[in-house]
Amino acid sequence: MALIGKPGEKPDKKTLQAIYRQLGARFKSPESLVRALTHASFANENPTRTDGTATENNERYEFLGDAVLDLVASHLIMERFPTATEGELSRLRASIVNERRLADVARKLGIGDLLLVGKGEELSGGRNKESLLADAFEAIVGAIYQESGFGAALRFLRKQFKPFLEELSQPGFDRDYKTRLQEISQSRLKATPRYSLVKEFGPDHDKTFEVNLLIGGQVRGVGTGKSKKEAEQAAAKSALESLDAENGTERPTP
């Protein structure tokens, strides 16, 4: 869907209504919507709008949206998990507010097709980049909050996060240490965990595997198990406990 025809033009009424339906949110000012969907690469290539004013990118909205997301996610998980400890709440929030999750929501809403990006970003597939999509979603949240306040942002994000909150409530989710660690590691440390088989010992019919877990090249967890998968889960659990200790929280024993 084309948002605008020329740099700085406002979408016509029909286009705006279609975008509002697509996003499940309305904006008091079309200017806010356009700004929330304008990547810095586009603003740099088109510094002046058709009306002669400077083209604004979405980075300020992104900054605001990042803070609003943390607050709303905290509100929603405290509401859904009334007996969770501080450490559990932190882990649950990190499972929602991370680049991969936010990019997934952005894709579901079709935000990539609406973005205004520069030619270089367009050619390099910027519309599909997780980082760019997550940032754009944060910018939309920031715009909603600035225009209409916390209540509007809460309603919008409650709807978007509903599938994830239901997933967190499923039995057995808490045991998937690898998934939780990846989300927390990417959110907090901006790095992806790597698993390395250190050794295996024992007879062929009863082997034991030992795995190191590395984040940013540093060993953050060690695990053993009767399969590589089991050893990786144990290493991830060890790393989660270490990260919680560094963050000043304690993880209850499952």
PyMOL commands that set and color helices and strands:
alter all, ss='L'
color gray80, all
select helices_A, chain A and resi 13-23+30-36+40-45+59-80+86-96+99-109+111-114+119-123+126-128+130-148+150-168+173-175+177-189+204-206+228-246
alter helices_A, ss='H'
color red, helices_A
select strands_A, chain A and resi 194-201+208-215+218-225
alter strands_A, ss='S'
color yellow, strands_A
deselect
rebuild
show_as cartoon
